[in-house]
Amino acid sequence: MLELAVLGLLKERPMHGYQLSRELGDSLGGLWRVSYGSLYPTLRRLESAAAIESEAGDVRGARRKKVYRITPKGEQVFLELLQESPQDTQTEDARFRMRLAFFRYLPPETRIRLLERRRQALQERLAIIAESLRAGRSTDDYGRALIEHNRSVTESDIAWLEQLIAAERAKNVTTGGLKRRREALRGKAGSSSEAVAQRTAGSSSEAVAQRKTGSSSEAVARGKERIS
C-alpha cells in the first residue's frame, strides 16, 4: 500500500523523501503515517523496479537531498495498484481508502466499477456478520458488542458508498449531457456554415449564368444589326 501512496504523490510533482513523508501525513488527511525506516526501503524498491527515478536536488543541511520522480513504468504500476482486485480483510479497508484518495486519475466508468465492487464486498461481509449474530457465535457480551460494532460500521460504509456511486453517476449524466449539447451545437454550426457556403455558391453560379446569358443576347443583337 505504501508503493501506491508514493507513486500517487509523485504523479503530482517530484519530491524528496522529507516532502513525501510530510505529504503522506498531511495531504492524505492522516490516512497514512510512515517512518523513514519504511519509506526509504520502499523508494529503493521502486527505483530498482524502474517505477521511479532520482536525481540530486538542492543541498539541505550537510547533504544533498535526492529528488524522486515517477517514470512511465511507474505510471503503469500505479494504475495497476489502483485497480487491483480487493481482498476482504482489515488491511483491504485501509487500501481502499488509499485508492479513493487517488480516484481522480481514473476514468468515470472505472471509478463506478471499483465503488460497486467495494460495495459488493462489504455486503458479503455484512451477510457473514448477520449470520454470526443469528447463530450466537460470540462467547460473551464483549464479543457480541464487537460484532454489533462491526455490523454498524459496515452498514455505514455501504451507505457512504451508495452516496458516492449516486454522485458519480449524476456527474456522468451531467457531463454526458453537456457533451451531447456541445456536439449538437457544433453540428448546427457546421450545417449553418454549409448552408451559407451553398447559398454563396448558388448565388455565384447564378450571377455567372446571368452574365453569360446577357453576353450571348448582346452578341446576337449585334449580329442582327450587322446583317440589317
Backbone torsions as a table, in degrees:
resi	resn	phi	psi	omega
1	MET	NA	-31.2	178.8
2	LEU	-65.4	-34.8	177.4
3	GLU	-60.5	-42.9	178.8
4	LEU	-60.4	-45.6	-178.1
5	ALA	-65.0	-43.2	-179.4
6	VAL	-63.6	-47.3	-179.7
7	LEU	-64.0	-38.9	179.8
8	GLY	-63.7	-40.1	178.7
9	LEU	-71.0	-37.0	179.7
10	LEU	-72.5	-18.3	173.1
11	LYS	-64.0	-30.3	-177.8
12	GLU	-76.3	-42.3	177.6
13	ARG	-171.2	157.7	174.2
14	PRO	-64.5	145.3	-179.7
15	MET	-145.3	157.4	169.2
16	HIS	-96.5	175.2	-171.2
17	GLY	-57.8	-41.4	-178.8
18	TYR	-63.7	-41.9	178.7
19	GLN	-62.6	-42.1	179.0
20	LEU	-60.7	-45.2	-179.8
21	SER	-61.4	-41.7	-179.7
22	ARG	-66.9	-43.9	-178.8
23	GLU	-66.2	-35.2	178.4
24	LEU	-60.6	-32.2	179.3
25	GLY	-88.2	-34.8	-173.0
26	ASP	-92.8	-58.7	-173.0
27	SER	-66.2	-28.6	-178.8
28	LEU	-94.2	15.9	173.1
29	GLY	61.4	35.9	178.0
30	GLY	76.5	13.9	179.6
31	LEU	-67.1	-23.6	-174.0
32	TRP	-146.0	125.0	172.2
33	ARG	-112.8	126.0	-172.3
34	VAL	-133.6	143.6	176.6
35	SER	-94.7	158.8	177.0
36	TYR	-63.9	-26.0	179.3
37	GLY	-65.8	-24.0	175.8
38	SER	-103.3	-26.7	-178.3
39	LEU	-68.3	-50.1	-173.6
40	TYR	-69.1	-37.3	171.4
41	PRO	-60.5	-35.9	177.1
42	THR	-64.9	-43.0	178.0
43	LEU	-61.9	-40.0	178.9
44	ARG	-65.6	-40.0	178.7
45	ARG	-63.9	-44.4	-179.6
46	LEU	-65.3	-36.7	179.1
47	GLU	-70.3	-38.5	176.9
48	SER	-63.4	-32.8	179.2
49	ALA	-84.8	4.4	180.0
50	ALA	64.4	21.8	176.9
51	ALA	-83.2	-25.3	174.1
52	ILE	-136.0	165.1	174.8
53	GLU	-136.8	159.2	-176.9
54	SER	-131.7	158.1	174.7
55	GLU	-147.9	159.3	-179.4
56	ALA	-68.8	130.7	179.3
57	GLY	-105.9	-149.9	-177.8
58	ASP	-75.0	159.6	-179.7
59	VAL	-83.0	125.8	176.9
60	ARG	-126.7	117.1	-176.7
61	GLY	72.5	-131.9	-177.0
62	ALA	-96.8	2.6	-175.7
63	ARG	-139.3	157.4	178.7
64	ARG	-90.3	127.4	-177.5
65	LYS	-80.2	141.9	172.6
66	LYS	-79.3	138.1	174.8
67	VAL	-108.0	127.6	-177.1
68	TYR	-104.3	144.0	175.8
69	ARG	-139.0	151.3	-179.1
70	ILE	-78.7	147.5	178.2
71	THR	-105.1	169.1	174.9
72	PRO	-55.1	-38.7	177.0
73	LYS	-65.5	-37.5	177.6
74	GLY	-63.6	-36.2	175.9
75	GLU	-59.5	-42.0	-179.7
76	GLN	-67.9	-43.6	178.9
77	VAL	-61.6	-40.5	179.4
78	PHE	-58.6	-47.3	-179.3
79	LEU	-66.1	-35.9	177.4
80	GLU	-65.0	-43.8	178.3
81	LEU	-65.5	-35.5	-177.9
82	LEU	-67.4	-28.1	-174.2
83	GLN	-112.3	7.2	-175.5
84	GLU	-64.4	153.5	-177.5
85	SER	-64.0	136.5	-177.7
86	PRO	-78.9	160.4	171.9
87	GLN	-121.8	138.1	-174.4
88	ASP	-80.7	76.5	177.7
89	THR	-135.2	168.3	177.1
90	GLN	-65.1	-31.6	176.4
91	THR	-63.5	-36.9	179.1
92	GLU	-64.5	-30.9	176.8
93	ASP	-59.0	-45.9	178.8
94	ALA	-68.7	-37.0	179.8
95	ARG	-64.4	-39.4	179.5
96	PHE	-64.9	-43.2	178.7
97	ARG	-61.2	-36.5	177.3
98	MET	-66.6	-43.1	178.0
99	ARG	-60.3	-42.5	-177.3
100	LEU	-58.8	-32.1	179.8
101	ALA	-64.0	-19.9	-178.3
102	PHE	-117.6	19.9	-178.4
103	PHE	-62.1	-21.6	-178.4
104	ARG	-62.9	-17.3	-179.6
105	TYR	-86.8	-2.0	-178.8
106	LEU	-103.9	150.1	174.7
107	PRO	-68.0	155.6	-175.1
108	PRO	-54.6	-43.3	-177.0
109	GLU	-65.2	-32.2	177.6
110	THR	-71.7	-39.1	177.5
111	ARG	-60.0	-44.7	179.8
112	ILE	-63.8	-42.2	-179.3
113	ARG	-61.8	-42.8	-179.4
114	LEU	-69.7	-37.3	177.1
115	LEU	-64.8	-42.0	179.1
116	GLU	-67.0	-37.0	178.6
117	ARG	-65.6	-40.5	177.5
118	ARG	-65.1	-40.9	178.7
119	ARG	-61.7	-42.8	179.8
120	GLN	-62.0	-41.6	179.2
121	ALA	-62.3	-39.8	179.4
122	LEU	-71.3	-34.5	177.0
123	GLN	-64.9	-37.6	176.4
124	GLU	-66.8	-39.6	177.1
125	ARG	-63.6	-40.5	-179.9
126	LEU	-63.4	-36.9	178.3
127	ALA	-64.3	-38.6	178.4
128	ILE	-66.6	-41.9	178.9
129	ILE	-62.2	-44.6	-179.9
130	ALA	-61.3	-39.8	178.6
131	GLU	-64.4	-39.2	178.0
132	SER	-62.5	-40.1	179.1
133	LEU	-67.2	-40.0	179.7
134	ARG	-66.1	-37.6	-177.0
135	ALA	-81.6	-7.0	179.6
136	GLY	63.3	42.9	-175.2
137	ARG	-78.0	-14.2	178.8
138	SER	-71.0	141.7	-174.9
139	THR	-86.1	-21.3	-179.4
140	ASP	-153.0	-177.2	-178.1
141	ASP	-62.9	-35.2	-177.9
142	TYR	-70.8	-38.6	177.3
143	GLY	-64.2	-43.3	178.8
144	ARG	-65.6	-38.6	178.2
145	ALA	-62.2	-37.3	179.3
146	LEU	-66.6	-41.2	178.8
147	ILE	-66.2	-40.4	177.5
148	GLU	-61.7	-40.1	178.5
149	HIS	-63.6	-43.4	178.9
150	ASN	-61.3	-39.4	177.9
151	ARG	-63.8	-44.6	-179.4
152	SER	-62.5	-43.9	179.7
153	VAL	-65.1	-42.1	-179.3
154	THR	-65.3	-43.6	177.6
155	GLU	-60.9	-40.8	179.1
156	SER	-64.3	-41.4	179.2
157	ASP	-65.5	-38.3	178.2
158	ILE	-63.7	-44.1	178.7
159	ALA	-62.4	-40.8	178.0
160	TRP	-62.3	-43.8	178.9
161	LEU	-63.7	-39.3	178.7
162	GLU	-62.7	-36.4	175.7
163	GLN	-65.3	-42.3	179.0
164	LEU	-63.6	-42.3	-179.7
165	ILE	-64.2	-44.8	179.8
166	ALA	-62.5	-42.0	179.2
167	ALA	-65.0	-39.5	-179.8
168	GLU	-66.1	-41.7	179.2
169	ARG	-66.4	-40.9	178.8
170	ALA	-63.6	-38.2	178.7
171	LYS	-65.1	-39.7	179.2
172	ASN	-66.3	-39.6	178.8
173	VAL	-62.8	-44.6	179.6
174	THR	-63.3	-45.1	-179.8
175	THR	-64.2	-42.4	179.1
176	GLY	-64.1	-39.6	178.6
177	GLY	-64.2	-42.1	178.0
178	LEU	-63.2	-40.3	-179.9
179	LYS	-64.0	-42.7	179.6
180	ARG	-65.2	-39.4	178.5
181	ARG	-64.7	-39.7	177.8
182	ARG	-63.2	-42.3	179.7
183	GLU	-64.7	-38.9	178.8
184	ALA	-64.7	-41.5	178.9
185	LEU	-64.8	-40.2	176.9
186	ARG	-63.6	-38.8	178.3
187	GLY	-63.9	-42.3	178.0
188	LYS	-64.3	-41.2	179.6
189	ALA	-63.2	-40.3	178.0
190	GLY	-64.5	-41.9	179.9
191	SER	-64.8	-40.4	179.2
192	SER	-63.6	-43.0	179.5
193	SER	-63.2	-40.9	179.9
194	GLU	-65.2	-40.6	179.6
195	ALA	-64.5	-42.1	178.1
196	VAL	-62.2	-42.3	179.5
197	ALA	-62.6	-41.6	179.9
198	GLN	-65.6	-41.7	178.3
199	ARG	-64.2	-40.8	179.1
200	THR	-63.0	-44.3	179.5
201	ALA	-64.1	-40.3	179.5
202	GLY	-64.0	-43.5	179.4
203	SER	-63.1	-40.9	179.6
204	SER	-64.2	-43.2	-179.9
205	SER	-64.1	-40.5	-179.6
206	GLU	-64.9	-40.7	179.8
207	ALA	-64.2	-42.3	178.7
208	VAL	-62.3	-43.1	-179.3
209	ALA	-63.2	-40.5	179.7
210	GLN	-64.8	-40.4	178.9
211	ARG	-64.1	-41.3	179.3
212	LYS	-64.2	-43.2	179.9
213	THR	-62.8	-43.8	179.5
214	GLY	-62.9	-41.3	180.0
215	SER	-64.8	-40.6	-179.7
216	SER	-65.3	-43.8	-179.4
217	SER	-63.6	-39.8	-179.7
218	GLU	-66.4	-39.7	179.5
219	ALA	-65.6	-40.4	178.9
220	VAL	-63.0	-42.2	-179.8
221	ALA	-61.7	-44.1	179.0
222	ARG	-63.1	-36.8	178.6
223	GLY	-63.6	-42.2	179.7
224	LYS	-63.3	-39.4	179.9
225	GLU	-63.5	-39.5	179.9
226	ARG	-65.8	-39.5	179.8
227	ILE	-65.5	-41.4	179.6
228	SER	-65.0	NA	NA
